[in-house]
Amino acid sequence: MKDITPGVLGKNMNIAVIAGRFNRFIVDELVAGARDALARQDIAESSQVLVWAPGAFELPVLAKQLASSGKYDAIIALGAVVRGGTPHFDFVAGECASGLTRVALDHGIPVTFGVLTTDTVEQALERAGTGAGNKGFDAAMTAIEMVETLRSVKAHLEGLPA
C-alpha cells in the first residue's frame, strides 16, 4: 500500500487570508498567528493577501470569489463569534461553517476554518493566543499541509495507469 504523507513545506503557494472585523481585538491576534505560520513556512508576503469582511457571516462570499479566481492554493478564514443571549450565534456560526465548507468542496481547494465559536470572550482570547495556542496559526498550518497533501495525491493519480 502506498502511503501518501506529505510534510508541511509551503513552497510555491499563493494563500488568501479572509478575516471578519467583528470582535477585531480577537481576530487581529488570529491574523498575527496566521502570518507567523506563513512566515515560518517561507511563504513570501507577495504570495499572500489579507481581505477583511464585516464579520464571520460574510466570509463565505469572499472565499467563493477568491476561490473562483483560480489564483489561490488555499484560503484561511478567521473570525470570532461569541455566544450572546439570542440564537444569533447559532445562525452566524452555522452558516459561516456551512458556506466555507461548500466553497472548499465546490472549488477543490482547502478553506480552513479559523473562526472561533466560543461561549465567552475569555474563551476566544485563550484560543487567539493567550492560553490554548493560536487558532489562526493552526488554521494556516492546516491550509499549508492540505495544499501539500492535495499536490501529492494529484501526482500519485497522474502516475497511475488509465
MIBALO-975720 format. One record per residue: residue in three letters; x, y, z negated of N, C-alpha, C, O in turn. Coordinates in steps of 0.02 Angstrom, whole numbers, plus 50000, padded with zeros to 5 digits. Each point is the difference from the previous one (the first is absolute). Layout:
BEGIN
ALAXYZXYZXYZXYZ
...
This chain:
BEGIN
MET500424994250000499585005850000500455006250000500465000549959
LYS499415004050086500375006350003499735004649946499405000949992
ASP501065002149971499835004649946500155007150023500585001750013
ILE498915002549993500105006950020499955004349938499465001549975
THR501125000650000500045004149940500495005750012500584999649978
PRO499205005650056500465005650013500135004149937499614999949952
GLY500945003650049500155004549945499665006750009499575000850043
VAL500635003849916499745006850004500575004350027500425002449962
LEU499594998750103500555003550032499845007350016500395004549984
GLY499054996750046499795006950014500345003350058499945006150007
LYS500394990250035500355003150057499515001250057499554996050013
ASN500565009550022499615001650060499244999749988499644996850038
MET500145006649910499295000349985499765007249999500355004549977
ASN499054996450048499655006449993499444998949951499574995650009
ILE500435008449938499534999049945499595006349989500275005649997
ALA499074993649997499555005549982499784999149928499804994549980
VAL500245010849983499745000149931499405004750001500055005750023
ILE499384991849953499415004249995499825000549926500024995049964
ALA499805011050015499895001049928499405004549989499905004950036
GLY499714993449913499425004149981500215005349950500354998649951
ARG499445007650060500185005649955499624999849934500245002949951
PHE499184993950047499634999849937500424996549948500304994750014
ASN499745008049926500454997649948500735000650022500404995549989
ARG499755010050043500675001150031500574999149950500534997650019
PHE499385004349919500544999349951500204992749991500574998649980
ILE498994996850035500154992949999500274997750068500504996550003
VAL499175005650049500194997950067500705002550019500364996550036
ASP499835009449941500685002450014500534995049975500514999150033
GLU499364997749911500474995049974500014993750043500524997050009
LEU498905001250017499974994250045500395001450064500364995850025
VAL499555010350002500365002050060500764999949987500384997650042
ALA499835005049900500714999949983500264992849997500554998550023
GLY499054997049949500204992949997500064997050070500484996350013
ALA499055005150031500034997450068500615002850036500354996350035
ARG499785010249958500595002950032500644996849975500464998850039
ASP499574999849896500584996749971500114993150032500564998350019
ALA498914997849986500054993450030500235000450072500444996150021
LEU499285008550018500195000650070500735002150007500364997650043
ALA499865006949913500705002250002500474994249982500524999250031
ARG499294996949919500424994349979500064994750055500494996350001
GLN499025003550043500024995150056500265003250064499934997250054
ASP500385008749939500325003450056499535001650058500204999850058
ILE499185001849926499545002350052500085007550005499875003749953
ALA500354998550105500165007050011499395004449988499434998250016
GLU500685007749955499455004749989499665001950066499405001450001
SER500984998650053499725001650066499534994550025499635001150048
SER500384993149919499564994450018499404999449953499644995050000
GLN500265010249959499455000149951499575006150012500235005250022
VAL499134994049962499545005750000499574999449938499814994449980
LEU500035011249989499545000349943499415004350020500085005850019
VAL499324991449976499395003650018499545000049939499874994849970
TRP499905011250012499575000849941499275000250021499825003050051
ALA499764993849910499275000150008499705003149937500345000349949
PRO499035001950054499695002749940499984995149942500115001849942
GLY499754991950073499954994949947500064993150028500134999150059
ALA499784995949899500074993050020499474997850051500144995950043
PHE499265006949951499464998050045500175001550073499784996550045
GLU500625008849966500185002150068500604996350029500165000950059
LEU500184995149902500614996650024499884995350058500424999950046
PRO499044996149956499924995450056499975003450069500284997350048
VAL499415008549958499975003250065500695002550022500174999850059
LEU500245002449894500695001850016500394993850022500375000250049
ALA499544994449913500354993850017499814997750070500434997850038
LYS498935002749978499774997850066500325004250056500234997250050
GLN499805009349941500295004250052500754998650009500254999550056
LEU500104999849888500724998550004500134993150029500454999250041
ALA499164995949938500084993350027499844999850075500344996550038
SER499155007249983499805000150070500545003050045500024998650060
SER500415005549912500535003250040500514995050024500345001250050
GLY499734993249915500504995050018500715002149982500484996650019
LYS499605008949945500675002649985500274997849932500595001249986
TYR499004995649973500224998249933499984992549990499544996550022
ASP500975001049944500054992949985499594998249938499794994349992
ALA500105010649964499614998849939499745006749975500275005350015
ILE499204994249945499705005849968499954998549926499774994749980
ILE500455010149980499984999349927499475004949975500085006150008
ALA499394991449963499465004249975500085001049925500074995249962
LEU499925011150016500105001749930499445004649976499785004550036
GLY500004994349903499475004149971499884997949929500304995349974
ALA499255008449994499824998449931499265001449989499765005650006
VAL499874989049979499295000549985499914997849927500134994349982
VAL499655010349977499914998749929499264999549985499615004350019
ARG500204990449946499294998849985499725005849958500325002449954
GLY499094999650063499655005149961499354997149973499944993949993
GLY499605010449991499374997849970499464998450050499434998649980
THR500735001450085499504998550051500254994550045500594998249996
PRO498994999050047500224994750046500445002550057500214996050042
HIS499925010549961500415002850054500664996250009500204998850057
PHE500124999449888500634996250002499944993850043500424998750042
ASP499054997449947499914993750035499945001150076500284996250039
PHE499355008949980499925001450072500665002250031500194997650053
VAL500155007149915500635002650028500524994550004500304998950052
ALA499824997549892500514994949999499854994350049500434997850037
GLY498945000049962499814994450043500055001750074500274996150040
GLU499465009749979500025001950071500705001550024500174998650057
CYS500245004249900500705001250018500354993450014500334999350052
ALA499614996049903500324993450009499744996550062500384997350039
SER498975002749970499694996850057500235003150066500174996550048
GLY499835010149954500195003550061500734998850018500164999050059
LEU500285001149891500714998950014500124992850023500424998850043
THR499224996549927500064993050022499784999350072500334996550039
ARG499135006749978499744999650069500515002750050500104997150053
VAL500225008549930500515002950044500584995150010500224999050057
ALA500014997949889500554995350006499824994150045500394998150044
LEU499024999249947499794994350040499865001950072500174996350046
ASP499525009449965499835002150068500625001750041500014999050061
HIS500515003649906500595002450037500614995549991500515001150034
GLY499454993949923500544995249993500645002949970500544997550014
ILE499395007749945500595002749966499865000249925499425000549979
PRO501104999149980499895000449928499745006949980500275005250020
VAL499224994849939499755006049967499984998249926499554996549977
THR500955005949987500044998049930499585004549955499915005950014
PHE499844991149933499525003349956500355002349936500054996249951
GLY500195010050050500305003049942499535005049969500215005149973
VAL499154993450030499485004449971499844997249931499744994549993
LEU500415009449956499864997949932499255000449988499675004950019
THR500064990149949499304999949979500004998149926500034994249982
THR499945010949976500084998949929499415002749960499595003950025
ASP500374994049913499475002349956500175006849969499555003949984
THR501104997450007500205006349967500595003350036500364996750038
VAL499725009749949500585003650027500644997049973500504999650036
GLU499504998449901500604997049969500214993750038500604999050011
GLN498924996850007500174994050038500305001850068500474996950023
ALA499245008250008500265002250065500725002549994500434998450041
LEU499705005649907500675002649990500504994449988500575000350024
GLU499234994549939500444994349989500184996750066500584998050009
ARG498955001350035500114996650064500345004550051500224997750053
ALA499835008749932500345004750044500725001449978500325004650025
GLY499924991449928500715000549985500195000949928500594999749984
THR498945001349971500195001349931499994993749956500195000349942
GLY499594994150085499964994049958500064993750040500514996549995
ALA498995001850044499974993550034500335000350069499794996450045
GLY500715007949964500315000650065499635005250042499565003549976
ASN500634996950087499695004950044499684996250058500344996850040
LYS499005003549964499634996350051500105002950070499894996650049
GLY500335009749956500205002750065500624996650026500054998350059
PHE500435000749896500614996250018499814993050022500244997650052
ASP499344999149909499794993150016499654999750068500134995450039
ALA499435009349975499635000050063500475001050059499914996950053
ALA500605007249939500495001150053500414993750012500124998150057
MET500104998749889500394993850008499584994550033500264996250040
THR499115003449943499564995150030499915001450075500014995450040
ALA499925011049978499945001850070500614997850040499944997150054
ILE500655004349919500624998250034500054992450008500174997550053
GLU499684998949893500044992750003499504997150051500164995350036
MET499255007649966499504997550048500205001450072499884995950044
VAL500425009949969500255001450068500524994750019499974997250055
GLU500505001449900500514995050014499694993150010500214996350044
THR499295002049915499684993550007499644999450067500064995050034
LEU499575010249984499644999850065500494999650058499874996550049
ARG500705006949946500514999650053500284992950004500104997450055
SER500014999549888500264993249999499504995050029500194995550037
VAL499185005349945499484995650027499945000950076499944995150036
LYS500095011149987499965001350072500584996650036499904996850052
ALA500715003949921500594996850031499924992450000500184996750049
HIS499555000549897499894992849997499504997850053500114995150036
LEU499345008649969499484998250049500265000550072499824995950042
GLU500585009149970500285000850068500484994450018500114998550059
GLY500184998349890500474994550012499674993250009500334995250019
LEU499025004549968499644993750008499804998950072499855004850036
PRO500144988949986499784998750069499265001550008499614999349953
ALA500215002650107499295001750014499574993950004499405000650012
